[in-house]
């Protein structure tokens, strides 16, 4: 099943592509590599969530905020590539605003990772880092950025779980 049909099956639609809030690009292409600027949990151009996980927001709300951020990233990718089925995620970097004693950053970022896998299938598998911060711009609870490959990945091999060891030379 293609990504568009997976979105429909999940009852989701891609939002309008978010605009840059400063002097930067929302996406940059270098050869086949696409790097995206961070996105937050916008719905119809407005923040759905603000605040830090552990005080104003629960882990579940953080998970949903990460999921909404992922939808915005998919919208940017779709606009750039024209077809989500030509995209393979490479790396996801998530910043999570939380209280100093909060430690379950991966549980929050799973909202994005789970959505990417649900929509893109194996092309949504990625390496990732979940980083805790005290605060983010505009009061965002999460900000997520991705790197993706446009087109077929040369010499892609290994098991679907992404544990393959690839030669570096």
N, C-alpha and C positions, 0 to 999 in steps of 0.2 A: 504494500500500500504506500502511496506517495505521501509526502509531508502535508499537502493541502487537504487530503482526505483524512489524515490522522487528526489534523486540527479540527475539522468538522466533527469527526467521531468523538472528540473530547469536548465538543460544544464551545470551542474557542474560535476567535477571529483575531487576526493580527491588527494591532492598532495602527493609526496613522504614524508614520515615521517621526520620532521625536527630533526636534531641531536642536542644534548646538546652542548652549547657553553662554557662549563666549567665543573667543578667537581660536577655534580649533575645528577639526573635521570630525564628524561622527563616525566616519569610516575612511580608512586609507588602504589602498591596494599597492602592493609591491610584487610584481610578477603574479603568481597565483595565491600569494598570502594576503589575507584580509585581516587588518587589525581594527577593532572597534573601540571607540571611547566608551567609558563607563555609562551605564544606564541605570535608572532607578525605577521604583514602582509607580509609574505614571499610568493613569487611566483617563482617556480623553483629554490629555494634556495637563492633568492635575495630579498632584501627589496623592496617592491613596493612603499611604502611611508616612508618618514622621515620628522621630524619637529613637530612643535606644532600646535594644533588646535587653530585657532584665529589669527595666523600670516602666517605661510607658507601653512597651510591647512585649508580648509573649513569644516563645519560640515558634508557635504555630502562626502567629501574625508575621514574624520574620520570614518563615518558610513561604508564606503567600506573597510577601513583598519580593522575595527572590524570584518567585515564579512569574510575577508581573514584570520584573526587570528583564527576565529571559524572553518574555513575549515581545518586549520592546526591542531587544537585541535581534530577535528573529525578524522583526519588521524591517530593521536596518539592513539585515542580510538579504532579505527578499527584494527590497528595492534595489540594492546594488547588483545582485546576481540575476534577478528576474525569476529564478526558480530555486527554491530551497533544496531540491534534490540534487543540485550541483554543488552543494556546500558540505564540507566535512569539518566539524569542530576539531580544533587542535588543543587549545588551552583556555581554561576559564579561571579568572582571577576575581574573587569576591571579597569586598571590604564590608565588614559588618560592624555597625556602631552599637556598642554594648557597654554595660557597666563593667568596672574593673574586675569583678569577681566572676563574670560570665565566661565560660570556656567551651560551650558546645557550638562553636562556629560552623562545623560541618553540618549539623542538623539544619541550620538555617539555609546554608548554600545548597543543600539537597533540593530545595524548592526549584532552583534553576536547573540543576543536573537532571532531576527526574523529568522535568518538562522537556529538556533537550532530547533525552532518550526517547520519550513518548512520541515526540513529533518527528525527529530525524532518524529514529532507529539506530542502527550501528554507526551511522554517520554522526550521531550525536555523542558518541563516546569521546572522552577528553581527559587530559590531565588537568589538575586544578590545584589552586591554593585558596584557603579560606583564612583571611586575616582580620583580626579584631582591631578596631580603632575606637577612640573615645568619641569622635564626631565626624560627620561627613557634610559636604555642602548642602545647603537648603534644608538641613535637618533630616536628610535621608537616613533610613535605618540600614539600607544596603545599597551598594553600588557595585555593579558587575560589569566586567569587560571580557571580551573574548578575542581569540585569534582563530581564524578559520582558513581552510584551503578551498579555493574555487576550482572545480573540475575534478578529474580523477587524480588520486594520489599515486604517484609512480612507485612501483615496488611495494605497495601495501601488502603486507602478509602477516600471518600470525593469527592466534585465536581471537574470537570476538570480544573477549574480556580485556583486550589491550595489553596483555602481559608479554607480548613478543619481544625478543631481544633482536634489534636490528643492527647490522654492521654500520659503523660510523665512517668507514673509508670507502 
